[in-house]
Amino acid sequence: MGSDAPPDRYSQPKGFCVSIGIDKPAEAERIFKALAEKGTVQMELQQTFWAARFGMLVDRFGIPWMINCQQPA
């Protein structure tokens, strides 16, 4: 669950990332692209030693995200 805050109570998010675990690389790419629009990519979505796809970004609203698509079993 999440909600927004009134302008007088808003503070910049710090010290966390919202993490999404996804099973399909194509779905990870779709979600990453949508969140990255007008945002800042910190690590391009790519294959890593632990994941079929992994990437990090901050969306247009200042929320930090990690997208992780696991390797097939």
Protein Blocks (a to p, Z undefined) as FASTA:
>chain_A
ZZdddfklgccdehiacddddfbfklmmmmmmmmmgopacfbdcdddfkbfbdcddddfk
opacdddddddZZ
